[in-house]
Amino acid sequence: MQAVQAHVAARAISPRNVIFSPRRLLSTTQPWISKKSPRARRQGAQVLTLSWSTPASPAHETTAPRFYSSTQARNALASEKTEQKLSAAQRSSRVPIVVNGETVEFSAILLRDSCQCPLCVHESTNQRLFSTADIPSDIQARTIETDAATDSVNITWERDAAGYTTQHTTKIELAALRELSRSSCPPGAYQTAPPQRLWTQKALNLPDYDYNTYMQDDSMLYDVINQLRIDGLAFVNNVPGTEEALATIATRIGPVKDTFYGYTWDGMRTLPNPDFPSSFGPQLTSMAVRTVPEAINAAYTSHDLGFHTDLLYFEQPPHIQLLHCVQSASTGGASVFADAYRAAVDLFHMDLDAFDTLATVPVNYHYNHPDSNVYRTTKPAVDLRPLRIGDTVYTHLQDYIKDWSQLSSRQGGPEWTEAMLVDCMDKINWGPPFLAPFSNHEDSKQ
């Protein structure tokens, strides 16, 4: 990572400002330097940090674009409506369906398990009314009907789950089948998120959002979340100079993730949260980050932390953090951010072996305070999403990209883009302050 040229944004946290920072970014806060004494670094500056695990946008989980359009699928169908009567020899655990003009075989159990009819999924709760274990292992498709008008496939079953008649029909959209044929994974609920924009050496020129408008206007709330998705950083100005204001900003997006630090690190004050009652989780808490003796976290000291992602010793570190400067009587303390995805993409192109090492070698992180809390997790520095095409699961990103590109070229799909490369990376775990000793295995030794 040191060989990669940094793409950095720095900004001093002025009073009444809030900074949104998702896990995509590496951040560091420069020491606060008191006008009175060098020993009082960070004194007089109260910075609130709030973290939670709510996705950074309404479309948090994304995948690479699909290969086919609905128009191509319709053109591939020979008639308005085609029904295939399957012979006994054809009926098996695999179900042949025409997708984009080619016959693709799907698992009968998988297709039956995907049924969304009112008998299988409750209409108001959207929760399933059956278990996958209820599906017989020898279930077979009785009929398959493709309908171009609805761009879907209707399937009836033999040896269906108990309680279902032979009239029970599973309807699956062809778009879902195309995605299954490409990745063997069902499509997510949200796949229309805008691509993340990697930082360059040019100035970001991010807009500032007004606190009152943010709290009252849902369109501005969407703009802030959308900007977090695209650029990874957002600023809200004119925030009231109180600790409570941070909680109101956060809960506009979602419930707060509690930790042993409290809602905003150490719990100096508890605040009721009318939008998220106690039945949905603990109440909100506020605190001030400042230099303290016998500190339990590096953030409570005057040391320069360097670029890092926070709380990597947790199984699920926060996806978003907020910094709120309540007041400042010191100089310094600028918050500096770097685009970790940009650094990872640059490293992928510059030194593939180094990237592969960061993506495959497990790294140990810990919080080691035996008198209070002990945490330990293991994860690679570059955490990739599951990489799969058909029945093939990939460990190395370069192999996945090679096969993906060949398949896409053969089937008329899109060319591989840098945005797709970013989508393959789930998280960047870069936290030198939280490193535990490496394990004694060959990969770590190298």
N, C-alpha and C positions, 0 to 999 in steps of 0.2 A: 504493500500500500504506500510506502514511503516514496517509491519510484513514480507514483502517479501525481501529475501536477494538480494541485488543489484548485477547486472552483468554489470560492468562499464568499459569503456575504456576512458583513458585520454591521451591527447596529446597537447603539447604546440604548438601554432600557430607560426611557424617560418616565418620570412620574405620570400616572394615569394612562399608561400604555400597557397593552397585553399582547404578548407574542404567542401565536399558535405554532407549535413545532411537532410534526409527526415523526414516527420512528425512522422515516427515510433519511433524516438529516443527522449528521454528527454535529454536536454543539460543544462549545466551551464558553465559559464566562471569564473574562479577564478580571484580575483582582481589583477590588475597590481600594483606592488610595485615599486615606483621610487627609484633609488639609491640616489636621492637627498633628498627627504622628504616623510614621510608617508602620507602627505596630498595630494600628487600628484599621488595617485593610479590611474592606467590606463592612466595617461598622457604619451605622447610620443608614444603611441601605437595606430595605426590607423587600425581598423578592419572593413572591409566592409561586410555587410550582404545583401544578395540578395535573394529574395523569389519569387516564382511563383507557379502557380497551375497546371503546366504540370505534367502528371503522372510520377512516378518514373521509369518506364520501358516501353518498347513497349507493354507490356502486363499488364497494371495497374490493370484492373478489372478481378478478378478471382473467380471461384466457385469451390466447391468440385468436384472431378473427377466423370465422368459419370459412371453409373452402367454397361453399356453394351459396348462390342466391336462390330465393324462392322461384324466380323466373326460370332459372336453369332446371330446377327440380320439376316444374310443371312441363317444360318442354321435353323432359326425359320420359314423361308418361305417355304411353301410346294412345290412350283414350281418356275420356272424361272420368270414367270409373271402370276399374278392372277388378274382378274377383277371381282369386285363385283357389280352386278346390284341391286340396292336398290329398294325394293317395297315401295309403298306409305306409308305403316305403319312404315317402317324403317326410312323414311325421316323425320328428326326432327332437332331441334336446336343442337343436339349432333351428332357427326360423329364418328362411330366405326371404328377403324383402328387396325390392328394386329401389335403389337410392342413387340418384343422379345418373340414371341409365344403366347402372351396374347392379348385379345381384350381390347383396352383402348378407352374410349369415350372422344372426344375433342369437345370444343365449335365450332360450325360452323362459327360463327362470328370471333373467334380468328384465325382459319385456313385461312379464306378468307382474313383477315387483314394481314396475314403473307405472302401473295403472292408477289413474287419478279420478276414476268415476266415483259418483256419490256412495256406492257400496264399499269403496275402498278408502276414500278420504272424506272426512267429515266436512260438510259444505261450509260451516261457519268457522270452525277452529283450524281447518286445513291440516288436521292431524290424522294419521293413518288409523284405519279401523281393523287392520290385520297385521300379522307378523310375517316377515320373510320366511320364517321357519314353518309357516302354515302351507307354503307352496310345495306340492309333491315334487320330488326330485325327477319323476318321470313325466311331468306335465308336457303336453304337446299342443301345438297350434292346430286347430280344426279348420279354420278358414282365415284367409288374409285378404282384406279388401283395401285397396289404395284409392283415395279420393282426391283428385286434383283440385276440386272446388274448395275443400277445406285444408288442403296441403297436409293430409294426415293419413294414418293407416289404422284400420279397425281390425282387431284380432279376436276371434272366439277360441275357446280352449276345450281340450279334452283332458280329463283328470285334473280339473281345477281344484283350488283349495276347498276344504270342507265348507258347506253352506252356500256355495255359489252354483247356479244352474248353468246349463250349456248355453243359455242366452246371454250370459255375462260377457260383455264386450270391453276390451281394452283399447282405448283410443290414444295414439301417440303421434305427435306432430312430426312431420318429416324433418323439420329443422333439428329436433332432438336426436333423431336417428342419424342425421349427417354428423352431428357432433360426436355421437357414440362411435360411429364408424371411423372417425378421425382419431379420437383419443382414448376410446374405451371408457370415458368418464362422462356421467350425465352432466348436461350444461347447468351452470349455476343460475341462481335467480336473477342476478344482475350481470349482463355482459355488454353493456353499452357505455361503460365508463370512458371518459376521454383519456387519451394516452398521457402518461406522465412526461413532462417536459424536462429534459436534463439541462442542468445549468452549464453555462459557458463562461468565458472570461468577460463577457459583456455584462453591464449592470442589469439587475433584475427589474428595477423600476416597478416594484410592487405597489398596488394602491393601499391606502389606509381606509379603514372602515370605522364609521362613527358608532360609538357604543349605543346610544339611544335608538338609532335606526336599526342596528343589529338586533337589539332586544325586541323590537316591535314589528319589523318587516321580514317576513319569511323569505322573500326573494333575496334580500341581502344575506340572510343566514345561508341560503343555498350558494350564493356567490363565494362566501368564505369557505364553505366546505369544498366547493368545486376547486377553488384556488389551492386549498391544501392538497387535493388530489393531484393537480397539475404541477404546481411549483413547490409544494412541500412547506410553505411558510406563509403566514398571514399576520397582519397587524390590526388591532382594534385600538382606537384612540379615544380620548375624552372619557376614560373609565373613572368612575368615582374613586377617590383615594381611600378606600376602605378595604379591609381584608374580605369582607362579605361579598364584594362585587365580583370577585373571581368565580365564586360558586354560581352566581346567577348567569354568568357567561357560559360556564361549562355545561350547566344543565339545559341550556338551549339546544344542545346537541344530543346529550344522552346522560345516563347515570354514571357516577364517578366510581372508579375502581379503588377499593380500599386496600391499604397495605399496613404493615406494622409501623410505618411512619405516620399514619393518619391519612385523611383524604388529601391534604396538601402537605404532606411529609410528617409533621409530628404532633398535630392535634392540640393547638392552643385553645381552640374554641369550637364548639359544636353548633352547627346551623341546621334548622329544620329545612327540609326540602319538600315543598308542597307538590311538585311535579312528579316526584318519585317517592311514594310513601314507604315507610319502614318495612312493609311486607315485601318490597322489591329489593331491599338491601339496606345497609347502614346509612346513617345520616352523613351530610357533608361536614368537612372539617377544614379550617384554615390555619395557617402558620406563617412565620417569617423565617427566611433563610439568612443566617448571619453567623459570624465567627463565634464559636463557643468552646470552652475548655472540655477536654475529654470527648471530642467529637465522635459520633457514631457513623458519620458519613463524610466523605471528602468534600462535599458541598458545604459543610459547616466549617471549613477551614479556609485560610487565605491562600492556599496553594493553587497554582494554575493546573486545572484538571486535564488540559489537552482535549483534542476532539474525541468524542465518545458518544455511545448510545447508553442511556441510563438503565439501571436495574437489570442487568443481564443475568444476574443470579436468580431471577424469577423464572419460572417455567414459561410465563407469558408476560414479558415486559410490556409497558404501556405503548399503545400505538400513537397517542397524541399527548403532548405536554403543553401546558400554558405557563408563561412567565408573566407575573404582574408586579410592576414596580410601584409600590405604594408611596414611598418617599425616598429621597436620596440627599445626603449631606456630604457626599464624598465625590471624588473624581475617579474615573476608571470604570470598571465593571461592564464594559461592552460585551454583549453576547455575540459570538461569532459562530456561524453555521457553515457547514460544507455538505455538498450533495454526495452522499455515500454511493448512490446508484451511479452517478457520473464517474466516480473513482473506480467502481467495480467494472463498468463498461469499458473504460479506458484500459484497465488492467487486462481485461479479456482480450482486447486487440493487441496490446503490447507484449504480454507475457502469459500465454495460455497455460503453461505449466504452473505458474504462480497462482493464477486464478483457480485452476483445478485443485491446487493444494488448499486454498482458502475455502473451497466449496465442499471438500471431502474430509479433511482432517478435523477430528473433534477437538474442541477447545473447552477447557474447564473454567467455569466462573463460580465465585463463591462470595458469600457474606459471612464472615467468621467472627461472631461475637457470642461465645458460649454462654455468657451470663444472661443473654437476652434472646437472640435469634441466630440460627445457623441455616443458611441456604446454600445449595449447590446444584448447578445444572451443567450439562454438556451440550454444546451445539457448535456447528461450524461458523466461521466468520461470515461466510456468504451462504445463507440458508436458501436453497432452491426449492421451488414448488415440485410436487411429483411430476416427473417427466415421463409421458407414456404415449405411444402411438400403437393403436391396435392392442395386441397382447404383449408388446415389447415395453419393458420398463428400463429407463436409462439412468445410469449413475453419473455420466459425464455429459455436460451441457453441449460440448462440441459434437458429440455423436448424435444427440437429439436434433440439433440444428441441421446437421448433414442429411439425416434421413427425412426430416420434415421438409427441407427444401426440395429434395428429390421427389417426394410424394406430391408436394404442391405443384411442382413444375409438370409432373406427369398428368395431373388431374386439372390443370388450369387454375390453380389457386394463386393467392398473392405471394409476392416475393417476401423473403424474410426481412424484417425491419428492426431497427434498434429498439423501437418501442416493444416489440415482441420479446427481445432479449431482456428488457427490464421486467416484463411481466413474468418471466421465468424465475426471477429472483423474488422470493417471498420476504426476506428480511436481511438486513446487514447487521451483524452482531460485532461491533467494534468497541471494546471497552477495556483498555489497558488497566485502569484503576481496579477493575473487578476480577482480574485474572487469578485463577488458582494454579498450582503447579500442574504441569502437563503430565499425562499418563505415560507409563513406560512401555510404549509400543513403537513399532518401526516407523510409522508415519510421523509421529511426534518427534522422533529422533532426527529425522531429516529436516 
